[in-house]
């Protein structure tokens, strides 16, 4: 298993990463664990435990899809897995924009959206 831990710092309507996420074409099976800092919304009484998470991913081509395979781990980490569908085509080389959405529970009646973050997929040699 390949893992990277990154903190997302939220300030107003901007989000920044503690460490850039740079991948190469055909990279896959990488678990990114996001910890939130400066996020001033209380989603659940005990952190994010019990909350639901998904995200909108905009590829370099401008195509937007929903990533529903994300999950909450521990009390405040969001797990995002890079799979082959994000890096296997030449059109996916470039900047990807990810916008995480947190829901109170599976009914999705209550939602808060984080400012977008970006990661890079570069062409391999």
Secondary structure, DSSP 4 states (H G I P E B T S, - for coil): -EEEEEEEEEETTEEEESS--EEETT---EEEEEEEES-----BTTBTTT-EEEEEEE-TTS-EEEE---EEETTTEEEEEE-GGGTSSGGG-EEEEEEEEEESSTT--SEEEPPPEEEEEE---
